Amino acid sequence: MTGDAGVGGDGRVRNTYVFDNAGGQAPGRFRALEQFFDPGSKRLLIDIGVEKDWSCLEVGAGSGSIATWLAERVGPRGEVIATDIDTRHLEPLRVPNLTVRSHDVAREPLPENRFDVVHTRLVLMHLPDREKIISKLISTLKPGGYLLLEEFDSVSLRADPAANPAEFDFATIRAMYCLMVQRGVELRCGRLLDSWLRRLALKDVASEGRLFTWRSGSLGAQLLSLNIEQIRNDMIAAGMISNEQVEADLERLAEGDATFPSPTLWAAWGRKPRE
Ligand SMILES: C[S@@+](CC[C@H](N)C(=O)[O-])C[C@H]1O[C@@H](n2cnc3c(N)ncnc32)[C@H](O)[C@@H]1O
């Protein structure tokens, strides 16, 4: 699946993703995402029917926690292909039926009619032409195969002190979302998934959302702090926030008394028609 489109001088595919895996914050980000969201993703994959001998594609696999779990579930005669635009956190994995591929899902092709299930989490929101990419993911499914997409909606349910005085609306988080939008991120991506899957004529489309209450000092607050740290200089350089405000918000995230809703992780799934 590798091609030469977007390959940088070091041989890695060039990365326009906001929270670049090369950043020192990436391992902490992956650990937090796994802890919050892997249980729900696994439940949905089990409900879809993933079982022995299935062929699975995990797109934008990150550090590979779901890919590794899938490999165990499908057993030695099944297979999992884990792709990412930057595979540095997947390369250490040594699982016999798990293959790691460097692949840019936005720009490179995928084989037709190949997989029983395709899963992706927190990838499409960052990419342009999402519906085109979803069509490509559908094409790579065998007839009757399942697509499971999971993406955040970060804005429909925000911290709102008027609704709950315990909630704190961080200026730095608002600035982070502004920068993300400027860089092409769709902050409502999760909420749109169900409609996209229906429009693309998948069968048995269904969806659900899950979110948590996060607090200062919690793993959720750490996840947000890591994201802020990674892009703080860009937000400040763009005049979206001052260094002092970032410092104050990071301190409040670490040890304050703030409560706030996490982004909502929407999952939407459906089956490719057999005809
Ligand atoms: C927020 S992380 C999510 C990782 C993992 N899916 C999870 O939920 O824990 C997004 C991942 O998508 C990858 N990614 C970004 N753009 C991509 C692209 N065009 N093709 C494939 N992967 C991409 C990033 O390198 C990163 O590993």
Ligand as a Chemical Component Dictionary entry (heavy atoms), coordinates in Angstrom:
data_LIG
# 
_chem_comp.id                   LIG 
_chem_comp.type                 NON-POLYMER 
_chem_comp.pdbx_formal_charge   0 
_chem_comp.three_letter_code    LIG 
# 
loop_
_chem_comp_atom.comp_id 
_chem_comp_atom.atom_id 
_chem_comp_atom.alt_atom_id 
_chem_comp_atom.type_symbol 
_chem_comp_atom.charge 
_chem_comp_atom.model_Cartn_x 
_chem_comp_atom.model_Cartn_y 
_chem_comp_atom.model_Cartn_z 
_chem_comp_atom.pdbx_ordinal 
LIG C1  C1  C 0  -5.603 10.919 17.182 1  
LIG S1  S1  S 1  -4.597 9.630  16.526 2  
LIG C2  C2  C 0  -5.650 8.245  16.792 3  
LIG C3  C3  C 0  -4.896 6.952  16.848 4  
LIG C4  C4  C 0  -5.769 5.708  17.072 5  
LIG N1  N1  N 0  -6.661 5.514  15.954 6  
LIG C5  C5  C 0  -6.560 5.832  18.356 7  
LIG O1  O1  O 0  -7.744 6.150  18.323 8  
LIG O2  O2  O -1 -5.953 5.629  19.420 9  
LIG C6  C6  C 0  -4.725 9.833  14.767 10 
LIG C7  C7  C 0  -3.826 8.875  13.988 11 
LIG O3  O3  O 0  -4.140 9.005  12.602 12 
LIG C8  C8  C 0  -2.939 9.020  11.873 13 
LIG N2  N2  N 0  -3.158 9.710  10.592 14 
LIG C9  C9  C 0  -3.265 11.038 10.382 15 
LIG N3  N3  N 0  -3.455 11.296 9.083  16 
LIG C10 C10 C 0  -3.476 10.088 8.449  17 
LIG C11 C11 C 0  -3.627 9.699  7.091  18 
LIG N4  N4  N 0  -3.793 10.602 6.128  19 
LIG N5  N5  N 0  -3.589 8.371  6.786  20 
LIG C12 C12 C 0  -3.431 7.451  7.775  21 
LIG N6  N6  N 0  -3.261 7.772  9.080  22 
LIG C13 C13 C 0  -3.279 9.083  9.407  23 
LIG C14 C14 C 0  -1.972 9.756  12.781 24 
LIG O4  O4  O 0  -0.623 9.544  12.410 25 
LIG C15 C15 C 0  -2.336 9.161  14.135 26 
LIG O5  O5  O 0  -1.616 8.000  14.410 27 
# 
loop_
_chem_comp_bond.comp_id 
_chem_comp_bond.atom_id_1 
_chem_comp_bond.atom_id_2 
_chem_comp_bond.value_order 
_chem_comp_bond.pdbx_ordinal 
LIG C1  S1  SING 1  
LIG S1  C2  SING 2  
LIG S1  C6  SING 3  
LIG C2  C3  SING 4  
LIG C3  C4  SING 5  
LIG C4  N1  SING 6  
LIG C4  C5  SING 7  
LIG C5  O1  DOUB 8  
LIG C5  O2  SING 9  
LIG C6  C7  SING 10 
LIG C7  O3  SING 11 
LIG C7  C15 SING 12 
LIG O3  C8  SING 13 
LIG C8  N2  SING 14 
LIG C8  C14 SING 15 
LIG N2  C9  SING 16 
LIG N2  C13 SING 17 
LIG C9  N3  DOUB 18 
LIG N3  C10 SING 19 
LIG C10 C11 SING 20 
LIG C10 C13 DOUB 21 
LIG C11 N4  SING 22 
LIG C11 N5  DOUB 23 
LIG N5  C12 SING 24 
LIG C12 N6  DOUB 25 
LIG N6  C13 SING 26 
LIG C14 O4  SING 27 
LIG C14 C15 SING 28 
LIG C15 O5  SING 29 
# 
